Amino acid sequence: MNRWIAAATLALVASPLSAEVAITVADTYPLFGEPVTVTVADDGVPVGSATVSAEYRPNSRTMVAEAIGTTDASGNVEWTPSDAGLVRLTAIAAGSEEAIASKAVSVRYVSFPIEGILTMLIAGIILFGGAGLGMSILMREEKIPEEEPPST
């Protein structure tokens, strides 16, 4: 009898008690402005009619929330990221108000943003130009006026 209790206890501990709902994105690093498929699945079984939303820059003062849509019978919804950076995707089951899954995704730009490169160049010119000007003023030799001997 004790063996059966031990075996049953081991089976309960070893097996997962609850299924895990997961959000997967077709592209590991989606691109800003390009559509990508988001899938919500419960242990591999698609979750239909789940509401999916995105939070751009989560946990910051500049966070922006956006509704993506509702998953179809295959658990898929198409999402076009409207901003680059860190995004938290959240899925809510139909008829519920609690999130069933959440995933952080890094959205990247298609190419380098020219504004960022120009800002860094201007900042570098100001920083190193100011340092160079300061050093040249500091290292400049000043001519000390020669004193004339007193006249007698």
C-alpha positions as CSV (number, residue, x, y, z in Angstrom):
1,M,0.0,0.0,0.0
2,N,2.8,2.4,0.9
3,R,4.4,1.8,-2.5
4,W,1.2,2.8,-4.3
5,I,1.0,6.1,-2.3
6,A,4.7,6.8,-3.0
7,A,4.2,6.1,-6.7
8,A,1.0,8.3,-6.9
9,T,2.8,11.1,-5.0
10,L,5.8,10.9,-7.4
11,A,3.5,10.9,-10.4
12,L,1.7,14.0,-9.2
13,V,4.9,15.8,-8.4
14,A,6.6,14.8,-11.7
15,S,3.7,15.7,-14.0
16,P,2.7,19.3,-14.6
17,L,-0.5,20.2,-12.8
18,S,-1.4,23.1,-15.1
19,A,-0.9,23.7,-18.8
20,E,1.3,26.6,-19.9
21,V,-0.1,29.2,-22.2
22,A,2.6,30.8,-24.4
23,I,2.8,33.6,-26.9
24,T,5.2,33.0,-29.8
25,V,6.2,35.4,-32.5
26,A,7.1,34.2,-36.0
27,D,10.2,36.3,-36.1
28,T,12.5,36.4,-33.0
29,Y,13.2,40.1,-33.6
30,P,10.3,41.7,-35.5
31,L,11.0,44.7,-37.6
32,F,9.3,48.1,-37.1
33,G,6.5,48.6,-39.6
34,E,6.6,45.0,-41.0
35,P,3.7,42.5,-40.2
36,V,4.5,39.5,-38.1
37,T,2.3,36.6,-36.9
38,V,1.7,36.2,-33.2
39,T,0.5,32.8,-31.9
40,V,-1.2,32.0,-28.6
41,A,-1.1,28.4,-27.6
42,D,-1.9,26.3,-24.6
43,D,0.6,23.4,-24.5
44,G,0.7,23.4,-28.3
45,V,-3.1,23.7,-28.7
46,P,-4.1,27.0,-30.3
47,V,-6.1,29.5,-28.2
48,G,-8.8,31.1,-30.3
49,S,-10.7,34.3,-29.5
50,A,-7.9,35.6,-27.2
51,T,-7.4,39.3,-27.1
52,V,-3.8,40.3,-27.8
53,S,-2.3,43.7,-26.9
54,A,1.1,45.4,-27.0
55,E,2.7,47.7,-24.5
56,Y,5.6,49.7,-26.0
57,R,8.3,50.7,-23.5
58,P,6.5,48.8,-20.6
59,N,7.0,50.1,-17.0
60,S,8.1,53.5,-18.1
61,R,6.5,56.9,-18.1
62,T,6.3,56.9,-21.9
63,M,4.5,53.5,-22.1
64,V,2.0,53.3,-25.0
65,A,-0.6,50.5,-25.1
66,E,-2.1,49.2,-28.4
67,A,-4.7,46.6,-29.1
68,I,-3.5,44.2,-31.7
69,G,-6.6,42.1,-32.2
70,T,-8.3,38.8,-31.5
71,T,-6.7,35.4,-32.4
72,D,-8.4,33.2,-35.0
73,A,-9.2,29.5,-34.5
74,S,-5.5,28.7,-35.2
75,G,-4.5,31.0,-32.3
76,N,-2.9,33.5,-34.8
77,V,-3.2,37.3,-35.1
78,E,-1.2,39.6,-37.3
79,W,0.7,42.4,-35.7
80,T,2.6,45.3,-37.3
81,P,4.8,47.0,-34.7
82,S,4.2,50.7,-34.7
83,D,7.4,51.6,-32.8
84,A,10.9,50.1,-32.2
85,G,12.2,49.1,-28.8
86,L,11.0,46.8,-26.0
87,V,7.4,45.6,-26.3
88,R,5.4,43.4,-23.9
89,L,2.7,41.3,-25.7
90,T,-0.2,40.2,-23.5
91,A,-3.0,37.7,-24.2
92,I,-6.3,37.7,-22.4
93,A,-8.7,34.7,-22.8
94,A,-12.2,35.4,-24.1
95,G,-14.6,36.2,-21.3
96,S,-11.8,36.9,-18.8
97,E,-10.0,40.0,-17.6
98,E,-6.8,38.4,-16.4
99,A,-3.8,37.8,-18.7
100,I,-3.2,34.2,-19.6
101,A,0.3,34.8,-21.2
102,S,2.8,37.6,-21.6
103,K,6.0,37.9,-23.6
104,A,8.7,40.6,-24.0
105,V,9.8,41.2,-27.5
106,S,12.5,43.4,-28.9
107,V,11.4,45.3,-32.1
108,R,14.2,46.6,-34.2
109,Y,14.5,49.2,-37.0
110,V,14.9,48.0,-40.6
111,S,18.0,50.1,-40.8
112,F,19.9,52.6,-38.7
113,P,17.8,55.7,-38.0
114,I,19.6,58.7,-39.5
115,E,18.4,61.0,-36.7
116,G,20.2,58.9,-34.1
117,I,23.4,58.9,-36.1
118,L,23.3,62.6,-36.7
119,T,22.6,63.3,-33.0
120,M,25.6,61.2,-32.0
121,L,27.9,63.0,-34.5
122,I,26.8,66.4,-33.3
123,A,27.2,65.4,-29.7
124,G,30.7,64.1,-30.4
125,I,31.7,67.3,-32.3
126,I,30.5,69.4,-29.4
127,L,32.2,67.3,-26.7
128,F,35.5,66.8,-28.4
129,G,35.6,70.2,-30.0
130,G,35.0,71.8,-26.6
131,A,37.6,69.7,-25.0
132,G,40.1,70.5,-27.7
133,L,39.4,74.3,-27.5
134,G,39.8,74.1,-23.7
135,M,43.1,72.3,-23.9
136,S,44.5,74.7,-26.6
137,I,43.6,77.7,-24.3
138,L,45.1,76.0,-21.3
139,M,48.3,75.1,-23.1
140,R,48.8,78.4,-24.8
141,E,52.0,80.2,-23.8
142,E,51.4,83.7,-22.6
143,K,54.0,86.3,-23.3
144,I,55.1,88.1,-20.1
145,P,55.9,91.7,-20.8
146,E,59.5,92.5,-20.2
147,E,60.2,95.0,-17.6
148,E,62.2,98.0,-18.7
149,P,65.1,98.9,-16.5
150,P,64.6,102.0,-14.5
151,S,66.0,105.1,-16.1
152,T,68.6,107.2,-14.2
